[in-house]
């Protein structure tokens, strides 16, 4: 009975041909390493000795795996060509009976990591295709099977089969892997070149960490950004002012990350102070820049009822640029972690379609710009003025409104927002920001005197002036003033009042016929 096998081994004798120990190469990245792992066997029935060549039909004794990979994450897709793909936890040796071609797994052989051969031309629709020759065996469920390392971005992905995976003699399995923001989407099937195997769909691999890159956030659009995972909001990031005196005191601007609660709203009572800024701003850029020390990664606890910072635990980390949403918490992510989450600026939008930046000050959310809406919520026109009756001031200082206009039952505020009561300024904002509350609220531009401004809160109060009850415009560049919804008499109401010559925050009354700026406050759930 003529038999043949490949690759030829001169050590094979009649005495060991029925228990021939054959091992696959653990490094199959080269053509030789790959091809010399493929044991072929053939026999011919009814053939007598002859000088004429005998045609032999070879079959594969071992099993083959083909892995096709692509990614929906652009940063990963660009680097897949450099990926190192390996097969994990398989035995690398078998005992072959060369008289029959049958083989039996050598359970005493070590579990090996086998590096795959990279095809220069990937399968259609994929970025990288790899193959490896494996010993026939059964891979148990919940065993890590495929590893994808991308050194250029410092990332690793692992596919673990959720059920037993049978690697049969003469069978080629194809595993199609798509790297997504949720993890590895995997389908396991076969190719007809070898004996076909069943198709298994819908395996999910090790989830990719949910990471957001703070450097991608444009704080000029809003000081509050929502964090999304596959279209679902999972958190919020704020650039806000932290102020507390006494034990655990703090007086800085910081970037704070919050998670969603189980009820689907932001849990902004507990935050992760991922970046802490220097207290003094850069006088060129007018921005607060990250502290160079190991002060990042602390926590903040807010008191909603009294609008205060209840506790601050300082961090001890160096600068953190990437954050992982892990479980129910938040943690620093490695600098080379892949960004999988998306952020969007949180705006307040009025009936005219104007978008306004938002700022969080303690437990309150305020507009960070002056209102400039020209219609009530129901679409009917309202009375408004721009300084000196000049529309050029619309996008600078916003509009000026009389008190009766802002309190009209048709409503000037969009749903979820309102004109603030005087208590929001007097009992909430003022105590939190004292001392120098006015300094902390005033923008670092357009004031006639910039010696009493630092805008550490991000409120960006501007000196938009006013229109008197006789139609005279005055006080622009010197005074900023904003109505409250709280009247003191039939003719007067409270307002927030900031001036150019000191750090104070004033809370006087004014005749309702005067027109002033408006900042709306967000209703808490």
C-alpha positions, 0 to 999 in steps of 0.5 A: 500500500503506497503512502506518502506524507509531506513534509518529509521527515528522515527520522521516520522508521517502520518502528515509529510510523504508527505513532509519529509525533508531529508539531506545528510551528508556533511562529507561522509568520513566515511562509516556511513556518506556515507551510511546514506546519501543514501535514499532508497524507496520501495513499493509493489502493491496488497499486503494484510496484512500477516505474511509472509515477503514481498519482496520489491525492493528498488530504490535510491531516490537520486543521486550518483557521483563517481570520479576517479582520476589519474595524469600524473605529478609524484609528484602529482601521488605519493601523490594522496592517501592523496588527500581530494576530495569534491563536491562543490555548491550543496544543501544538503536537499530535500523534499520527498513524502514517499507515492510515493518516489518522491522528490523536491529540497529544494532551501532554504537549504544551498550550501554545500561542501560535503567530499567524501567517499574514496574507498580502491580499486580504479577503474582500471587505476586510483589511487584514487576513491571516491563517494558521495550521492547528492540531485538530482538537476541541477548544473549550468554551470561555477560553481565549482563542484569538488575540489581536495586538496593535503595537502602534496604538498600544491596543489588544483585543481578545476573542473568547468563544462562548461555546466549544469550538471543534477544530477537525481534520481537513477542516478550515474555519473562517472567523470574521472579526469586526472591531466595533465600539462595543467590542468584537463582533465575530462570525465563525464559519468555513471555506469550501476548499477544505471540508466544510464546518458549521457556521456559528454567528454572533459571538462577542469578544472582549469589550473595548474600554469606553474611553473619551479623549478630553483633548477633542472637546471644544470648550468654546462651543459650550462648557457642558458636553454630553458623552455618548456610547453608540448614540446613548448618553452615558455621562457628562463633562463640565469645565467648571469652578470648584470653590470650598474654604476650610478643610479640603479647600479648593479654588480652581477651575477643573474639568469634571466627569459625571456618570448617568444615574439609574434613572437616566439623568446625570448624577451630578452630585458626585464627579471625577475631577479629571483635570485641575487647572492653575488658579491664574489664567494665561494672560495671552490666551485668557484660558486656565491651563492644566496644573503641571503637578500631580493633582489630577484625578480627585473627586467632588461631592456637591450639595444640591439643596444649598448649592455648595461643594460639600467635599473635595478630595484632591487627586495625586495623578499627573495630567490625565487626557483620556478617561474610561467609563468603567462599570459605574465609575470613571477612571484615568485611561492610558494615553494610548487608549483608543477613543471609543466614546463621542462628545457633543456640546450641550446647548440651550436652544431658543424658539428662533433656533439660536444655540447658547453655551451652557455653564455649570456653577456648583449645582446650577446650569446657566446660559453662558451667553445673553439671550437674544430671542425675538419671539415668545415660545408660541412664536408670537413676536416680543418687544426687544432692543439691541444697544443703540438700536444697532443689530451689530450688538445682537451677537455681542451683548444679546438683546435687552428686555423690559421686565414685563416682557420676560414675565409674559405668560407666553413665555420667553424661556424654552422648555426646561429653562426659566428666568431665575428668581432673585434667590438663585443669585442672592441665596445660591450663586452669591454665597458659593462665589463669595468673596469676589463673586463679581470678579469670578462672573465677569468676562475677560473682554469688552469691559472698560477696566479688566483689573477686576475680572477673571471669569473663573466660573465661565459665566462670561458676564458682559457689560451690555448696558441698558435702555432707560425708561425714557429710551436712553441707552447707557452704561455699555462696557461699564456695567452688566445687568440681568433681570430676575423674575422677583418683583419688589413692588408693582414698579420694581424688580431685582436684578444682578448687577456687575460693575467695572470698578470692583469685584463685587456682585450687586443685587439692587432693584430697578424700574421694570420699564428699563430694559436689561440683559437676561440669563436663563437658568435650567430647571433641575429634574 
